[in-house]
Amino acid sequence: MSNEIEKLYKELEETFPDDWGKGLNGLEIEIIDDATSIDELAIEDGYIEFKDKIMNINYKGNIVSIESPWKYGGFIEPKTFWYWEDLEKIGKILEIVSKHAKKIDFSEIEE
């Protein structure tokens, strides 16, 4: 797993300790490759990160997708209705994700 991905997970876990890893009731990150879900264990076993991927971010049922991220950006799309009380935390999550994702050179990642 990329060092930046490890840092991303660690920062999310430290920032949201009560929510991290609690599935739909908390905060989880899912990376999808060719319509196959890649969980954290698979990533640690050597799967590539985001190149031509979809990253789903779930925060308490509020789902946001980042599609086909590249070094300079990607497409962000809400997948569910967002609750106003969660929007500030969703913004913080996106801030953390973007801080780490921009440090990855996606053009050098090979399958």
C-alpha positions as CSV (number, residue, x, y, z in Angstrom):
1,M,0.0,0.0,0.0
2,S,1.2,3.5,-0.8
3,N,2.7,5.4,2.1
4,E,0.3,8.3,1.3
5,I,-2.7,5.9,1.5
6,E,-1.4,4.7,4.9
7,K,-1.1,8.3,6.0
8,L,-4.6,9.1,4.7
9,Y,-6.2,6.2,6.7
10,K,-4.2,7.1,9.8
11,E,-5.3,10.8,9.6
12,L,-8.9,9.9,9.1
13,E,-8.8,7.4,12.0
14,E,-7.1,10.0,14.3
15,T,-9.5,12.8,13.2
16,F,-12.7,10.7,13.4
17,P,-11.8,8.0,16.1
18,D,-15.5,7.4,17.0
19,D,-16.6,6.9,13.4
20,W,-13.7,5.2,11.6
21,G,-14.3,1.7,10.5
22,K,-18.0,1.6,11.6
23,G,-19.4,1.0,8.2
24,L,-22.6,2.8,7.2
25,N,-23.0,4.1,10.7
26,G,-19.6,5.8,10.7
27,L,-16.8,6.6,8.2
28,E,-15.4,4.2,5.6
29,I,-13.5,4.5,2.4
30,E,-14.0,2.0,-0.4
31,I,-11.9,1.9,-3.6
32,I,-13.5,0.2,-6.6
33,D,-11.5,-1.1,-9.5
34,D,-13.3,-2.7,-12.5
35,A,-16.5,-2.9,-10.4
36,T,-14.7,-5.0,-7.8
37,S,-14.6,-3.7,-4.3
38,I,-11.0,-3.5,-2.9
39,D,-11.0,-3.5,0.9
40,E,-8.2,-2.2,3.0
41,L,-6.7,-5.7,3.3
42,A,-6.5,-6.2,-0.5
43,I,-4.8,-2.8,-0.8
44,E,-2.2,-3.9,1.7
45,D,-1.7,-7.1,-0.4
46,G,-0.5,-5.0,-3.4
47,Y,-3.4,-3.7,-5.3
48,I,-2.9,-0.4,-6.9
49,E,-4.4,2.8,-5.5
50,F,-6.7,5.2,-7.4
51,K,-5.6,5.2,-11.1
52,D,-8.9,4.9,-13.1
53,K,-10.7,4.1,-9.9
54,I,-13.7,5.2,-8.0
55,M,-13.2,6.1,-4.3
56,N,-16.5,6.0,-2.3
57,I,-16.4,7.9,0.9
58,N,-19.2,7.1,3.3
59,Y,-19.9,9.2,6.4
60,K,-22.9,8.1,8.3
61,G,-24.9,7.3,5.1
62,N,-23.7,10.4,3.3
63,I,-21.9,9.0,0.3
64,V,-19.5,11.0,-1.9
65,S,-17.6,9.5,-4.9
66,I,-14.3,10.7,-6.3
67,E,-14.1,9.2,-9.8
68,S,-10.9,8.7,-11.9
69,P,-8.6,10.8,-9.8
70,W,-5.5,12.1,-11.4
71,K,-2.5,13.9,-10.0
72,Y,-4.3,17.3,-10.5
73,G,-7.9,16.4,-9.7
74,G,-10.9,14.2,-10.4
75,F,-14.7,14.3,-10.4
76,I,-16.6,14.6,-7.1
77,E,-20.2,13.5,-7.0
78,P,-22.6,13.2,-4.1
79,K,-24.3,9.8,-4.3
80,T,-26.9,10.3,-1.6
81,F,-28.8,13.1,0.1
82,W,-26.5,15.0,2.5
83,Y,-27.7,16.0,5.9
84,W,-26.7,19.6,6.9
85,E,-25.4,18.5,10.3
86,D,-22.9,16.2,8.5
87,L,-21.8,18.6,5.8
88,E,-19.0,20.2,7.8
89,K,-17.5,16.8,8.6
90,I,-17.8,15.7,5.0
91,G,-15.9,18.8,4.0
92,K,-13.1,17.9,6.5
93,I,-13.0,14.4,5.1
94,L,-12.6,15.7,1.6
95,E,-9.9,18.1,2.8
96,I,-7.9,15.2,4.3
97,V,-8.4,13.0,1.2
98,S,-7.3,15.8,-1.2
99,K,-4.2,16.6,1.0
100,H,-2.9,13.0,0.5
101,A,-4.2,12.3,-3.0
102,K,-2.4,15.3,-4.5
103,K,0.9,13.8,-3.3
104,I,0.5,10.6,-5.4
105,D,1.8,10.5,-9.0
106,F,-1.1,8.5,-10.5
107,S,0.7,8.2,-13.9
108,E,3.4,6.1,-12.3
109,I,1.0,3.6,-10.7
110,E,0.8,0.4,-12.7
111,E,-1.6,-2.5,-12.5
